[in-house]
């Protein structure tokens, strides 16, 4: 069984065409089609309306001025 996720355009008469990968052999196959109830353009508009959260910066500083988060300090043996 293969799972293929793609975007399709449904025509006014309710038909759409799907391009399958070349490794699917010709012939009849059983398939399951799941269609979102809301068209993609409408969901994109909803996402544009959602405001992004803005967090204010809060300087905390280093716990110790000697600790610099250098790679050599993080992975030092011993």
mmJSON file of the N, C-alpha and C atoms, coordinates in Angstrom:
{"data_MODEL":{"atom_site":{
"group_PDB":["ATOM","ATOM","ATOM","ATOM","ATOM","ATOM","ATOM","ATOM","ATOM","ATOM","ATOM","ATOM","ATOM","ATOM","ATOM","ATOM","ATOM","ATOM","ATOM","ATOM","ATOM","ATOM","ATOM","ATOM","ATOM","ATOM","ATOM","ATOM","ATOM","ATOM","ATOM","ATOM","ATOM","ATOM","ATOM","ATOM","ATOM","ATOM","ATOM","ATOM","ATOM","ATOM","ATOM","ATOM","ATOM","ATOM","ATOM","ATOM","ATOM","ATOM","ATOM","ATOM","ATOM","ATOM","ATOM","ATOM","ATOM","ATOM","ATOM","ATOM","ATOM","ATOM","ATOM","ATOM","ATOM","ATOM","ATOM","ATOM","ATOM","ATOM","ATOM","ATOM","ATOM","ATOM","ATOM","ATOM","ATOM","ATOM","ATOM","ATOM","ATOM","ATOM","ATOM","ATOM","ATOM","ATOM","ATOM","ATOM","ATOM","ATOM","ATOM","ATOM","ATOM","ATOM","ATOM","ATOM","ATOM","ATOM","ATOM","ATOM","ATOM","ATOM","ATOM","ATOM","ATOM","ATOM","ATOM","ATOM","ATOM","ATOM","ATOM","ATOM","ATOM","ATOM","ATOM","ATOM","ATOM","ATOM","ATOM","ATOM","ATOM","ATOM","ATOM","ATOM","ATOM","ATOM","ATOM","ATOM","ATOM","ATOM","ATOM","ATOM","ATOM","ATOM","ATOM","ATOM","ATOM","ATOM","ATOM","ATOM","ATOM","ATOM","ATOM","ATOM","ATOM","ATOM","ATOM","ATOM","ATOM","ATOM","ATOM","ATOM","ATOM","ATOM","ATOM","ATOM","ATOM","ATOM","ATOM","ATOM","ATOM","ATOM","ATOM","ATOM","ATOM","ATOM","ATOM","ATOM","ATOM","ATOM","ATOM","ATOM","ATOM","ATOM","ATOM","ATOM","ATOM","ATOM","ATOM","ATOM","ATOM","ATOM","ATOM","ATOM","ATOM","ATOM","ATOM","ATOM","ATOM","ATOM","ATOM","ATOM","ATOM","ATOM","ATOM","ATOM","ATOM","ATOM","ATOM","ATOM","ATOM","ATOM","ATOM","ATOM","ATOM","ATOM","ATOM","ATOM","ATOM","ATOM","ATOM","ATOM","ATOM","ATOM","ATOM","ATOM","ATOM","ATOM","ATOM","ATOM","ATOM","ATOM","ATOM","ATOM","ATOM","ATOM","ATOM","ATOM","ATOM","ATOM","ATOM","ATOM","ATOM","ATOM"],
"id":[1,2,3,4,5,6,7,8,9,10,11,12,13,14,15,16,17,18,19,20,21,22,23,24,25,26,27,28,29,30,31,32,33,34,35,36,37,38,39,40,41,42,43,44,45,46,47,48,49,50,51,52,53,54,55,56,57,58,59,60,61,62,63,64,65,66,67,68,69,70,71,72,73,74,75,76,77,78,79,80,81,82,83,84,85,86,87,88,89,90,91,92,93,94,95,96,97,98,99,100,101,102,103,104,105,106,107,108,109,110,111,112,113,114,115,116,117,118,119,120,121,122,123,124,125,126,127,128,129,130,131,132,133,134,135,136,137,138,139,140,141,142,143,144,145,146,147,148,149,150,151,152,153,154,155,156,157,158,159,160,161,162,163,164,165,166,167,168,169,170,171,172,173,174,175,176,177,178,179,180,181,182,183,184,185,186,187,188,189,190,191,192,193,194,195,196,197,198,199,200,201,202,203,204,205,206,207,208,209,210,211,212,213,214,215,216,217,218,219,220,221,222,223,224,225,226,227,228,229,230,231,232,233,234],
"type_symbol":["N","C","C","N","C","C","N","C","C","N","C","C","N","C","C","N","C","C","N","C","C","N","C","C","N","C","C","N","C","C","N","C","C","N","C","C","N","C","C","N","C","C","N","C","C","N","C","C","N","C","C","N","C","C","N","C","C","N","C","C","N","C","C","N","C","C","N","C","C","N","C","C","N","C","C","N","C","C","N","C","C","N","C","C","N","C","C","N","C","C","N","C","C","N","C","C","N","C","C","N","C","C","N","C","C","N","C","C","N","C","C","N","C","C","N","C","C","N","C","C","N","C","C","N","C","C","N","C","C","N","C","C","N","C","C","N","C","C","N","C","C","N","C","C","N","C","C","N","C","C","N","C","C","N","C","C","N","C","C","N","C","C","N","C","C","N","C","C","N","C","C","N","C","C","N","C","C","N","C","C","N","C","C","N","C","C","N","C","C","N","C","C","N","C","C","N","C","C","N","C","C","N","C","C","N","C","C","N","C","C","N","C","C","N","C","C","N","C","C","N","C","C","N","C","C","N","C","C","N","C","C","N","C","C"],
"label_atom_id":["N","CA","C","N","CA","C","N","CA","C","N","CA","C","N","CA","C","N","CA","C","N","CA","C","N","CA","C","N","CA","C","N","CA","C","N","CA","C","N","CA","C","N","CA","C","N","CA","C","N","CA","C","N","CA","C","N","CA","C","N","CA","C","N","CA","C","N","CA","C","N","CA","C","N","CA","C","N","CA","C","N","CA","C","N","CA","C","N","CA","C","N","CA","C","N","CA","C","N","CA","C","N","CA","C","N","CA","C","N","CA","C","N","CA","C","N","CA","C","N","CA","C","N","CA","C","N","CA","C","N","CA","C","N","CA","C","N","CA","C","N","CA","C","N","CA","C","N","CA","C","N","CA","C","N","CA","C","N","CA","C","N","CA","C","N","CA","C","N","CA","C","N","CA","C","N","CA","C","N","CA","C","N","CA","C","N","CA","C","N","CA","C","N","CA","C","N","CA","C","N","CA","C","N","CA","C","N","CA","C","N","CA","C","N","CA","C","N","CA","C","N","CA","C","N","CA","C","N","CA","C","N","CA","C","N","CA","C","N","CA","C","N","CA","C","N","CA","C","N","CA","C","N","CA","C","N","CA","C","N","CA","C","N","CA","C","N","CA","C","N","CA","C"],
"label_alt_id":[null,null,null,null,null,null,null,null,null,null,null,null,null,null,null,null,null,null,null,null,null,null,null,null,null,null,null,null,null,null,null,null,null,null,null,null,null,null,null,null,null,null,null,null,null,null,null,null,null,null,null,null,null,null,null,null,null,null,null,null,null,null,null,null,null,null,null,null,null,null,null,null,null,null,null,null,null,null,null,null,null,null,null,null,null,null,null,null,null,null,null,null,null,null,null,null,null,null,null,null,null,null,null,null,null,null,null,null,null,null,null,null,null,null,null,null,null,null,null,null,null,null,null,null,null,null,null,null,null,null,null,null,null,null,null,null,null,null,null,null,null,null,null,null,null,null,null,null,null,null,null,null,null,null,null,null,null,null,null,null,null,null,null,null,null,null,null,null,null,null,null,null,null,null,null,null,null,null,null,null,null,null,null,null,null,null,null,null,null,null,null,null,null,null,null,null,null,null,null,null,null,null,null,null,null,null,null,null,null,null,null,null,null,null,null,null,null,null,null,null,null,null,null,null,null,null,null,null,null,null,null,null,null,null],
"label_comp_id":["UNK","UNK","UNK","UNK","UNK","UNK","UNK","UNK","UNK","UNK","UNK","UNK","UNK","UNK","UNK","UNK","UNK","UNK","UNK","UNK","UNK","UNK","UNK","UNK","UNK","UNK","UNK","UNK","UNK","UNK","UNK","UNK","UNK","UNK","UNK","UNK","UNK","UNK","UNK","UNK","UNK","UNK","UNK","UNK","UNK","UNK","UNK","UNK","UNK","UNK","UNK","UNK","UNK","UNK","UNK","UNK","UNK","UNK","UNK","UNK","UNK","UNK","UNK","UNK","UNK","UNK","UNK","UNK","UNK","UNK","UNK","UNK","UNK","UNK","UNK","UNK","UNK","UNK","UNK","UNK","UNK","UNK","UNK","UNK","UNK","UNK","UNK","UNK","UNK","UNK","UNK","UNK","UNK","UNK","UNK","UNK","UNK","UNK","UNK","UNK","UNK","UNK","UNK","UNK","UNK","UNK","UNK","UNK","UNK","UNK","UNK","UNK","UNK","UNK","UNK","UNK","UNK","UNK","UNK","UNK","UNK","UNK","UNK","UNK","UNK","UNK","UNK","UNK","UNK","UNK","UNK","UNK","UNK","UNK","UNK","UNK","UNK","UNK","UNK","UNK","UNK","UNK","UNK","UNK","UNK","UNK","UNK","UNK","UNK","UNK","UNK","UNK","UNK","UNK","UNK","UNK","UNK","UNK","UNK","UNK","UNK","UNK","UNK","UNK","UNK","UNK","UNK","UNK","UNK","UNK","UNK","UNK","UNK","UNK","UNK","UNK","UNK","UNK","UNK","UNK","UNK","UNK","UNK","UNK","UNK","UNK","UNK","UNK","UNK","UNK","UNK","UNK","UNK","UNK","UNK","UNK","UNK","UNK","UNK","UNK","UNK","UNK","UNK","UNK","UNK","UNK","UNK","UNK","UNK","UNK","UNK","UNK","UNK","UNK","UNK","UNK","UNK","UNK","UNK","UNK","UNK","UNK","UNK","UNK","UNK","UNK","UNK","UNK","UNK","UNK","UNK","UNK","UNK","UNK"],
"label_asym_id":["A","A","A","A","A","A","A","A","A","A","A","A","A","A","A","A","A","A","A","A","A","A","A","A","A","A","A","A","A","A","A","A","A","A","A","A","A","A","A","A","A","A","A","A","A","A","A","A","A","A","A","A","A","A","A","A","A","A","A","A","A","A","A","A","A","A","A","A","A","A","A","A","A","A","A","A","A","A","A","A","A","A","A","A","A","A","A","A","A","A","A","A","A","A","A","A","A","A","A","A","A","A","A","A","A","A","A","A","A","A","A","A","A","A","A","A","A","A","A","A","A","A","A","A","A","A","A","A","A","A","A","A","A","A","A","A","A","A","A","A","A","A","A","A","A","A","A","A","A","A","A","A","A","A","A","A","A","A","A","A","A","A","A","A","A","A","A","A","A","A","A","A","A","A","A","A","A","A","A","A","A","A","A","A","A","A","A","A","A","A","A","A","A","A","A","A","A","A","A","A","A","A","A","A","A","A","A","A","A","A","A","A","A","A","A","A","A","A","A","A","A","A","A","A","A","A","A","A","A","A","A","A","A","A"],
"label_entity_id":["1","1","1","1","1","1","1","1","1","1","1","1","1","1","1","1","1","1","1","1","1","1","1","1","1","1","1","1","1","1","1","1","1","1","1","1","1","1","1","1","1","1","1","1","1","1","1","1","1","1","1","1","1","1","1","1","1","1","1","1","1","1","1","1","1","1","1","1","1","1","1","1","1","1","1","1","1","1","1","1","1","1","1","1","1","1","1","1","1","1","1","1","1","1","1","1","1","1","1","1","1","1","1","1","1","1","1","1","1","1","1","1","1","1","1","1","1","1","1","1","1","1","1","1","1","1","1","1","1","1","1","1","1","1","1","1","1","1","1","1","1","1","1","1","1","1","1","1","1","1","1","1","1","1","1","1","1","1","1","1","1","1","1","1","1","1","1","1","1","1","1","1","1","1","1","1","1","1","1","1","1","1","1","1","1","1","1","1","1","1","1","1","1","1","1","1","1","1","1","1","1","1","1","1","1","1","1","1","1","1","1","1","1","1","1","1","1","1","1","1","1","1","1","1","1","1","1","1","1","1","1","1","1","1"],
"label_seq_id":[1,1,1,2,2,2,3,3,3,4,4,4,5,5,5,6,6,6,7,7,7,8,8,8,9,9,9,10,10,10,11,11,11,12,12,12,13,13,13,14,14,14,15,15,15,16,16,16,17,17,17,18,18,18,19,19,19,20,20,20,21,21,21,22,22,22,23,23,23,24,24,24,25,25,25,26,26,26,27,27,27,28,28,28,29,29,29,30,30,30,31,31,31,32,32,32,33,33,33,34,34,34,35,35,35,36,36,36,37,37,37,38,38,38,39,39,39,40,40,40,41,41,41,42,42,42,43,43,43,44,44,44,45,45,45,46,46,46,47,47,47,48,48,48,49,49,49,50,50,50,51,51,51,52,52,52,53,53,53,54,54,54,55,55,55,56,56,56,57,57,57,58,58,58,59,59,59,60,60,60,61,61,61,62,62,62,63,63,63,64,64,64,65,65,65,66,66,66,67,67,67,68,68,68,69,69,69,70,70,70,71,71,71,72,72,72,73,73,73,74,74,74,75,75,75,76,76,76,77,77,77,78,78,78],
"pdbx_PDB_ins_code":[null,null,null,null,null,null,null,null,null,null,null,null,null,null,null,null,null,null,null,null,null,null,null,null,null,null,null,null,null,null,null,null,null,null,null,null,null,null,null,null,null,null,null,null,null,null,null,null,null,null,null,null,null,null,null,null,null,null,null,null,null,null,null,null,null,null,null,null,null,null,null,null,null,null,null,null,null,null,null,null,null,null,null,null,null,null,null,null,null,null,null,null,null,null,null,null,null,null,null,null,null,null,null,null,null,null,null,null,null,null,null,null,null,null,null,null,null,null,null,null,null,null,null,null,null,null,null,null,null,null,null,null,null,null,null,null,null,null,null,null,null,null,null,null,null,null,null,null,null,null,null,null,null,null,null,null,null,null,null,null,null,null,null,null,null,null,null,null,null,null,null,null,null,null,null,null,null,null,null,null,null,null,null,null,null,null,null,null,null,null,null,null,null,null,null,null,null,null,null,null,null,null,null,null,null,null,null,null,null,null,null,null,null,null,null,null,null,null,null,null,null,null,null,null,null,null,null,null,null,null,null,null,null,null],
"Cartn_x":[0.853,0.0,0.897,0.541,1.266,0.355,0.922,0.177,0.736,-0.127,0.28,-0.493,0.221,-0.424,-0.116,-1.157,-0.99,-2.129,-2.031,-3.098,-3.8,-5.123,-5.898,-6.84,-7.218,-8.217,-9.475,-10.564,-11.838,-12.577,-12.985,-13.719,-15.167,-15.905,-17.313,-18.181,-17.794,-18.593,-18.138,-17.227,-16.84,-15.741,-14.962,-13.9,-12.533,-11.554,-10.168,-9.261,-8.057,-7.082,-5.884,-5.334,-4.189,-3.037,-1.855,-0.65,0.016,0.122,0.704,2.182,2.944,4.348,4.493,5.602,5.767,5.84,6.074,6.175,4.816,3.718,2.376,2.015,1.767,1.462,0.074,-0.073,-1.367,-2.384,-3.654,-4.717,-5.608,-6.578,-7.506,-6.865,-7.056,-6.523,-7.61,-7.589,-8.489,-7.804,-8.538,-7.969,-8.93,-8.383,-9.173,-8.85,-9.869,-9.684,-10.28,-9.482,-9.941,-9.86,-10.98,-11.039,-11.4,-10.613,-10.982,-12.268,-13.139,-14.417,-14.247,-13.165,-12.929,-11.847,-12.081,-11.05,-9.774,-8.658,-7.345,-7.217,-7.777,-7.663,-8.282,-9.394,-10.057,-9.225,-8.598,-7.778,-6.533,-5.978,-4.828,-5.204,-6.408,-6.874,-7.014,-7.503,-7.644,-6.28,-5.285,-3.948,-3.353,-3.67,-3.16,-3.759,-4.987,-5.662,-5.108,-4.505,-3.981,-2.753,-2.769,-1.643,-0.54,0.686,1.822,2.059,2.426,2.714,4.062,4.136,5.391,5.787,6.973,7.476,8.519,8.451,9.441,10.728,11.838,13.134,13.34,13.907,14.193,15.639,16.54,17.958,18.23,18.796,19.104,20.601,21.41,22.853,23.37,24.672,25.292,25.33,25.217,25.268,26.68,27.667,29.056,29.768,30.468,31.116,32.199,32.719,33.738,33.141,31.869,31.212,30.707,31.261,30.976,30.178,29.83,29.117,29.924,31.246,32.08,32.039,32.199,32.187,33.261,34.414,35.512,35.128,34.365,33.942,32.855,31.971,30.857,31.298,32.277,32.669,34.072,34.52,35.864,35.872,36.932,37.094,37.592,36.972,37.513,36.646],
"Cartn_y":[-1.168,0.0,1.228,2.222,3.481,4.606,5.609,6.808,7.958,8.646,9.764,10.987,12.041,13.293,14.325,14.928,15.91,16.915,17.952,18.942,18.716,18.673,18.473,19.65,19.853,20.866,20.145,20.415,19.775,20.686,20.125,20.905,21.077,22.021,22.236,20.981,20.055,18.832,17.739,18.085,17.152,16.176,16.45,15.543,16.147,15.272,15.716,14.628,15.023,14.098,14.039,12.849,12.67,12.089,12.681,12.126,11.236,9.941,8.989,8.777,8.317,8.012,6.893,6.848,5.846,4.404,4.175,2.799,2.153,2.871,2.291,1.612,0.295,-0.398,-0.031,-0.132,0.141,-0.91,-0.537,-1.463,-0.868,-1.638,-1.175,-1.327,-0.314,-0.327,0.165,-0.339,0.185,1.411,2.517,3.755,4.386,5.133,5.903,7.364,8.185,9.61,10.37,11.248,12.078,13.518,14.231,15.613,16.507,17.576,18.569,19.245,19.563,20.185,21.643,22.269,23.674,23.739,24.449,24.567,25.204,24.866,25.299,26.817,27.543,29.006,29.598,29.053,29.562,29.284,28.113,27.816,28.686,29.018,29.912,31.31,31.763,33.075,33.091,31.99,31.911,31.977,31.331,31.349,32.746,33.51,34.871,35.767,35.474,36.276,36.04,34.882,34.555,35.425,36.129,36.993,36.159,36.544,35.877,36.468,35.626,36.086,36.785,37.902,38.632,38.614,38.103,38.031,39.121,39.805,40.837,40.182,40.813,40.291,40.53,39.57,39.695,39.278,40.23,39.874,39.186,38.003,37.278,37.239,37.475,37.45,36.049,35.925,34.621,34.36,33.093,32.759,32.96,32.748,32.967,33.567,34.645,35.327,34.473,33.47,32.591,31.579,31.265,30.26,30.934,30.55,31.25,30.424,29.2,28.295,27.977,28.036,27.642,26.132,25.646,24.212,23.51,24.146,23.559,23.401,24.366,24.284,23.225,23.08,22.142,20.695,20.423,19.042,18.726,19.448,19.2,17.883,17.11,15.842,16.152,15.541,15.678,16.364],
"Cartn_z":[0.0,0.0,0.0,-0.777,-0.852,-0.421,0.202,0.57,-0.252,-0.982,-1.826,-1.38,-1.012,-0.618,-1.688,-2.245,-3.309,-3.256,-4.052,-4.158,-5.496,-5.473,-6.698,-6.904,-8.153,-8.493,-8.936,-8.246,-8.578,-9.556,-10.681,-11.68,-11.245,-11.863,-11.483,-11.601,-12.502,-12.63,-11.653,-10.716,-9.665,-10.047,-11.08,-11.513,-11.224,-10.998,-10.901,-11.46,-11.845,-12.409,-11.473,-11.282,-10.4,-11.202,-11.058,-11.66,-10.625,-10.912,-9.97,-10.264,-9.279,-9.513,-10.55,-11.264,-12.329,-11.833,-10.542,-10.051,-9.773,-9.993,-9.842,-11.167,-11.148,-12.399,-12.938,-14.236,-14.879,-14.453,-14.47,-14.109,-13.026,-12.592,-11.57,-10.191,-9.368,-8.006,-7.07,-5.841,-4.825,-4.234,-4.081,-3.566,-2.567,-1.649,-0.689,-0.92,-1.078,-1.326,-0.141,0.448,1.553,1.079,1.085,0.623,1.803,2.009,3.018,2.579,3.53,3.191,2.763,3.202,2.862,1.789,0.682,-0.358,0.181,-0.436,0.017,0.067,-0.895,-0.897,0.363,0.825,2.024,3.271,3.349,4.522,4.529,3.362,3.31,3.774,3.416,3.866,5.388,5.966,7.413,8.092,7.526,8.108,8.053,7.006,6.894,7.983,8.405,9.422,10.818,11.032,12.354,12.612,13.73,14.071,14.701,14.393,15.015,16.389,17.291,18.641,18.655,19.356,19.491,20.965,21.229,22.586,22.78,23.897,24.158,24.65,24.323,24.727,26.216,26.877,28.294,28.506,28.655,28.788,30.117,30.061,31.287,31.553,30.538,30.729,30.944,31.014,31.269,32.762,33.147,34.566,35.116,34.273,34.668,33.472,33.639,32.527,31.877,32.609,32.045,31.074,31.229,30.392,29.122,27.979,26.728,25.731,26.07,25.173,23.921,24.025,22.888,22.767,21.565,21.326,22.161,22.262,23.034,24.495,25.026,26.421,26.62,25.66,25.804,25.69,24.798,24.525,25.044,26.024,26.579,27.332,27.14,27.876,29.278,30.225,31.559,32.456],
"occupancy":[1.0,1.0,1.0,1.0,1.0,1.0,1.0,1.0,1.0,1.0,1.0,1.0,1.0,1.0,1.0,1.0,1.0,1.0,1.0,1.0,1.0,1.0,1.0,1.0,1.0,1.0,1.0,1.0,1.0,1.0,1.0,1.0,1.0,1.0,1.0,1.0,1.0,1.0,1.0,1.0,1.0,1.0,1.0,1.0,1.0,1.0,1.0,1.0,1.0,1.0,1.0,1.0,1.0,1.0,1.0,1.0,1.0,1.0,1.0,1.0,1.0,1.0,1.0,1.0,1.0,1.0,1.0,1.0,1.0,1.0,1.0,1.0,1.0,1.0,1.0,1.0,1.0,1.0,1.0,1.0,1.0,1.0,1.0,1.0,1.0,1.0,1.0,1.0,1.0,1.0,1.0,1.0,1.0,1.0,1.0,1.0,1.0,1.0,1.0,1.0,1.0,1.0,1.0,1.0,1.0,1.0,1.0,1.0,1.0,1.0,1.0,1.0,1.0,1.0,1.0,1.0,1.0,1.0,1.0,1.0,1.0,1.0,1.0,1.0,1.0,1.0,1.0,1.0,1.0,1.0,1.0,1.0,1.0,1.0,1.0,1.0,1.0,1.0,1.0,1.0,1.0,1.0,1.0,1.0,1.0,1.0,1.0,1.0,1.0,1.0,1.0,1.0,1.0,1.0,1.0,1.0,1.0,1.0,1.0,1.0,1.0,1.0,1.0,1.0,1.0,1.0,1.0,1.0,1.0,1.0,1.0,1.0,1.0,1.0,1.0,1.0,1.0,1.0,1.0,1.0,1.0,1.0,1.0,1.0,1.0,1.0,1.0,1.0,1.0,1.0,1.0,1.0,1.0,1.0,1.0,1.0,1.0,1.0,1.0,1.0,1.0,1.0,1.0,1.0,1.0,1.0,1.0,1.0,1.0,1.0,1.0,1.0,1.0,1.0,1.0,1.0,1.0,1.0,1.0,1.0,1.0,1.0,1.0,1.0,1.0,1.0,1.0,1.0,1.0,1.0,1.0,1.0,1.0,1.0],
"B_iso_or_equiv":[0.0,0.0,0.0,0.0,0.0,0.0,0.0,0.0,0.0,0.0,0.0,0.0,0.0,0.0,0.0,0.0,0.0,0.0,0.0,0.0,0.0,0.0,0.0,0.0,0.0,0.0,0.0,0.0,0.0,0.0,0.0,0.0,0.0,0.0,0.0,0.0,0.0,0.0,0.0,0.0,0.0,0.0,0.0,0.0,0.0,0.0,0.0,0.0,0.0,0.0,0.0,0.0,0.0,0.0,0.0,0.0,0.0,0.0,0.0,0.0,0.0,0.0,0.0,0.0,0.0,0.0,0.0,0.0,0.0,0.0,0.0,0.0,0.0,0.0,0.0,0.0,0.0,0.0,0.0,0.0,0.0,0.0,0.0,0.0,0.0,0.0,0.0,0.0,0.0,0.0,0.0,0.0,0.0,0.0,0.0,0.0,0.0,0.0,0.0,0.0,0.0,0.0,0.0,0.0,0.0,0.0,0.0,0.0,0.0,0.0,0.0,0.0,0.0,0.0,0.0,0.0,0.0,0.0,0.0,0.0,0.0,0.0,0.0,0.0,0.0,0.0,0.0,0.0,0.0,0.0,0.0,0.0,0.0,0.0,0.0,0.0,0.0,0.0,0.0,0.0,0.0,0.0,0.0,0.0,0.0,0.0,0.0,0.0,0.0,0.0,0.0,0.0,0.0,0.0,0.0,0.0,0.0,0.0,0.0,0.0,0.0,0.0,0.0,0.0,0.0,0.0,0.0,0.0,0.0,0.0,0.0,0.0,0.0,0.0,0.0,0.0,0.0,0.0,0.0,0.0,0.0,0.0,0.0,0.0,0.0,0.0,0.0,0.0,0.0,0.0,0.0,0.0,0.0,0.0,0.0,0.0,0.0,0.0,0.0,0.0,0.0,0.0,0.0,0.0,0.0,0.0,0.0,0.0,0.0,0.0,0.0,0.0,0.0,0.0,0.0,0.0,0.0,0.0,0.0,0.0,0.0,0.0,0.0,0.0,0.0,0.0,0.0,0.0,0.0,0.0,0.0,0.0,0.0,0.0],
"pdbx_formal_charge":[null,null,null,null,null,null,null,null,null,null,null,null,null,null,null,null,null,null,null,null,null,null,null,null,null,null,null,null,null,null,null,null,null,null,null,null,null,null,null,null,null,null,null,null,null,null,null,null,null,null,null,null,null,null,null,null,null,null,null,null,null,null,null,null,null,null,null,null,null,null,null,null,null,null,null,null,null,null,null,null,null,null,null,null,null,null,null,null,null,null,null,null,null,null,null,null,null,null,null,null,null,null,null,null,null,null,null,null,null,null,null,null,null,null,null,null,null,null,null,null,null,null,null,null,null,null,null,null,null,null,null,null,null,null,null,null,null,null,null,null,null,null,null,null,null,null,null,null,null,null,null,null,null,null,null,null,null,null,null,null,null,null,null,null,null,null,null,null,null,null,null,null,null,null,null,null,null,null,null,null,null,null,null,null,null,null,null,null,null,null,null,null,null,null,null,null,null,null,null,null,null,null,null,null,null,null,null,null,null,null,null,null,null,null,null,null,null,null,null,null,null,null,null,null,null,null,null,null,null,null,null,null,null,null],
"auth_seq_id":[1,1,1,2,2,2,3,3,3,4,4,4,5,5,5,6,6,6,7,7,7,8,8,8,9,9,9,10,10,10,11,11,11,12,12,12,13,13,13,14,14,14,15,15,15,16,16,16,17,17,17,18,18,18,19,19,19,20,20,20,21,21,21,22,22,22,23,23,23,24,24,24,25,25,25,26,26,26,27,27,27,28,28,28,29,29,29,30,30,30,31,31,31,32,32,32,33,33,33,34,34,34,35,35,35,36,36,36,37,37,37,38,38,38,39,39,39,40,40,40,41,41,41,42,42,42,43,43,43,44,44,44,45,45,45,46,46,46,47,47,47,48,48,48,49,49,49,50,50,50,51,51,51,52,52,52,53,53,53,54,54,54,55,55,55,56,56,56,57,57,57,58,58,58,59,59,59,60,60,60,61,61,61,62,62,62,63,63,63,64,64,64,65,65,65,66,66,66,67,67,67,68,68,68,69,69,69,70,70,70,71,71,71,72,72,72,73,73,73,74,74,74,75,75,75,76,76,76,77,77,77,78,78,78],
"auth_comp_id":["UNK","UNK","UNK","UNK","UNK","UNK","UNK","UNK","UNK","UNK","UNK","UNK","UNK","UNK","UNK","UNK","UNK","UNK","UNK","UNK","UNK","UNK","UNK","UNK","UNK","UNK","UNK","UNK","UNK","UNK","UNK","UNK","UNK","UNK","UNK","UNK","UNK","UNK","UNK","UNK","UNK","UNK","UNK","UNK","UNK","UNK","UNK","UNK","UNK","UNK","UNK","UNK","UNK","UNK","UNK","UNK","UNK","UNK","UNK","UNK","UNK","UNK","UNK","UNK","UNK","UNK","UNK","UNK","UNK","UNK","UNK","UNK","UNK","UNK","UNK","UNK","UNK","UNK","UNK","UNK","UNK","UNK","UNK","UNK","UNK","UNK","UNK","UNK","UNK","UNK","UNK","UNK","UNK","UNK","UNK","UNK","UNK","UNK","UNK","UNK","UNK","UNK","UNK","UNK","UNK","UNK","UNK","UNK","UNK","UNK","UNK","UNK","UNK","UNK","UNK","UNK","UNK","UNK","UNK","UNK","UNK","UNK","UNK","UNK","UNK","UNK","UNK","UNK","UNK","UNK","UNK","UNK","UNK","UNK","UNK","UNK","UNK","UNK","UNK","UNK","UNK","UNK","UNK","UNK","UNK","UNK","UNK","UNK","UNK","UNK","UNK","UNK","UNK","UNK","UNK","UNK","UNK","UNK","UNK","UNK","UNK","UNK","UNK","UNK","UNK","UNK","UNK","UNK","UNK","UNK","UNK","UNK","UNK","UNK","UNK","UNK","UNK","UNK","UNK","UNK","UNK","UNK","UNK","UNK","UNK","UNK","UNK","UNK","UNK","UNK","UNK","UNK","UNK","UNK","UNK","UNK","UNK","UNK","UNK","UNK","UNK","UNK","UNK","UNK","UNK","UNK","UNK","UNK","UNK","UNK","UNK","UNK","UNK","UNK","UNK","UNK","UNK","UNK","UNK","UNK","UNK","UNK","UNK","UNK","UNK","UNK","UNK","UNK","UNK","UNK","UNK","UNK","UNK","UNK"],
"auth_asym_id":["A","A","A","A","A","A","A","A","A","A","A","A","A","A","A","A","A","A","A","A","A","A","A","A","A","A","A","A","A","A","A","A","A","A","A","A","A","A","A","A","A","A","A","A","A","A","A","A","A","A","A","A","A","A","A","A","A","A","A","A","A","A","A","A","A","A","A","A","A","A","A","A","A","A","A","A","A","A","A","A","A","A","A","A","A","A","A","A","A","A","A","A","A","A","A","A","A","A","A","A","A","A","A","A","A","A","A","A","A","A","A","A","A","A","A","A","A","A","A","A","A","A","A","A","A","A","A","A","A","A","A","A","A","A","A","A","A","A","A","A","A","A","A","A","A","A","A","A","A","A","A","A","A","A","A","A","A","A","A","A","A","A","A","A","A","A","A","A","A","A","A","A","A","A","A","A","A","A","A","A","A","A","A","A","A","A","A","A","A","A","A","A","A","A","A","A","A","A","A","A","A","A","A","A","A","A","A","A","A","A","A","A","A","A","A","A","A","A","A","A","A","A","A","A","A","A","A","A","A","A","A","A","A","A"],
"auth_atom_id":["N","CA","C","N","CA","C","N","CA","C","N","CA","C","N","CA","C","N","CA","C","N","CA","C","N","CA","C","N","CA","C","N","CA","C","N","CA","C","N","CA","C","N","CA","C","N","CA","C","N","CA","C","N","CA","C","N","CA","C","N","CA","C","N","CA","C","N","CA","C","N","CA","C","N","CA","C","N","CA","C","N","CA","C","N","CA","C","N","CA","C","N","CA","C","N","CA","C","N","CA","C","N","CA","C","N","CA","C","N","CA","C","N","CA","C","N","CA","C","N","CA","C","N","CA","C","N","CA","C","N","CA","C","N","CA","C","N","CA","C","N","CA","C","N","CA","C","N","CA","C","N","CA","C","N","CA","C","N","CA","C","N","CA","C","N","CA","C","N","CA","C","N","CA","C","N","CA","C","N","CA","C","N","CA","C","N","CA","C","N","CA","C","N","CA","C","N","CA","C","N","CA","C","N","CA","C","N","CA","C","N","CA","C","N","CA","C","N","CA","C","N","CA","C","N","CA","C","N","CA","C","N","CA","C","N","CA","C","N","CA","C","N","CA","C","N","CA","C","N","CA","C","N","CA","C","N","CA","C","N","CA","C","N","CA","C","N","CA","C","N","CA","C"],
"pdbx_PDB_model_num":[1,1,1,1,1,1,1,1,1,1,1,1,1,1,1,1,1,1,1,1,1,1,1,1,1,1,1,1,1,1,1,1,1,1,1,1,1,1,1,1,1,1,1,1,1,1,1,1,1,1,1,1,1,1,1,1,1,1,1,1,1,1,1,1,1,1,1,1,1,1,1,1,1,1,1,1,1,1,1,1,1,1,1,1,1,1,1,1,1,1,1,1,1,1,1,1,1,1,1,1,1,1,1,1,1,1,1,1,1,1,1,1,1,1,1,1,1,1,1,1,1,1,1,1,1,1,1,1,1,1,1,1,1,1,1,1,1,1,1,1,1,1,1,1,1,1,1,1,1,1,1,1,1,1,1,1,1,1,1,1,1,1,1,1,1,1,1,1,1,1,1,1,1,1,1,1,1,1,1,1,1,1,1,1,1,1,1,1,1,1,1,1,1,1,1,1,1,1,1,1,1,1,1,1,1,1,1,1,1,1,1,1,1,1,1,1,1,1,1,1,1,1,1,1,1,1,1,1,1,1,1,1,1,1]
}}}
